[in-house]
Amino acid sequence: MSENGLASVGQILREAREAQGITLDNAAVRLRLMHRQVEAMERDDFESLGQSVFARGFVRNYARLLGLAPESLLTRMDGAPTEPAAVAPTEPALPRSWLTSPWLILSLLGLLLAVAVPVALYAWLNSDGGERPDEPVPAAMQPRPAPPAASAPVAARTGVVAPAALVPPATPAAADGTPPEATASGTTEPAANGSVLHLDFGDESWTEIKDASGRMLMRQLNPAGSSADVHGQPPFDVVIGNAAQVQVTYNGRPIDLKPFIDVTVARFTLEE
């Protein structure tokens, strides 16, 4: 209990977890945190979680998992009294049907393409407007050979294996060190207002950053020696591959990524 007679943030989180029959280990797995980090929140030991921006992000995610109002707990962390957070019963997750499995959908699409492409090619070659197979292809239409790879695959360096069909090609940094222009899978135009994340990549790193609305601000492979500025409205959900080789500042403040690295990938949420 706190000095004013109200339950502390950690007590509210622990009682809500126990009321729903969730173990500490299960909560840690669902939050993608270590057991000691979840236990520290329930003891109100927020200093052991690192910088306050990370502690607030952990509490926000834990409250959402338990069906609590995050803002009420975050206000109480700052020392202001507030009404006890109400526990909202979480609805059980609906069982997923095998018909909605993404792997099944991708397999069906691949099968459809494997059948449709040869049929379409055969029909085009046998039409009046198509070229005859024995006619030479003009030199201007000859496919260009792919340039040799400049470095080893990213998966071998970072330990993160990404399907080749889903990973967009890296956009090299400009000669003056400025970050590449945003593409459909990269950074978007900077927001007029909001916070800014600055990243310096000492080695190749696959990076994903979402803003408070869930909009993808960055999703790309960043080459070694490049840097990027990401503008948007916090909280940011951040995933950084090869994180040991990346330096991050948030609104000018350096961020220590070591507490959030699992193997080689760092996952965390940045609050205001």
Secondary structure, DSSP 8 states (H G I E B T S, - for coil): --TTSS--HHHHHHHHHHHTT--HHHHHHHHT--HHHHHHHHTT-GGGGSSHHHHHHHHHHHHHHHT--HHHHHHHHTT------------------GGG-HHHHHHHHHHHHHHHHHHHHHHHHTSTTS--TTS---GGGS-------SS--HHHHHS----TTTS-------TTS------TTS-----SSSEEEEEEESS-EEEEEE-TT--EEEEEEE-TT-EEEEEE-S-EEEEETTGGGEEEEETTEEE--GGGEETTEEEEEE--
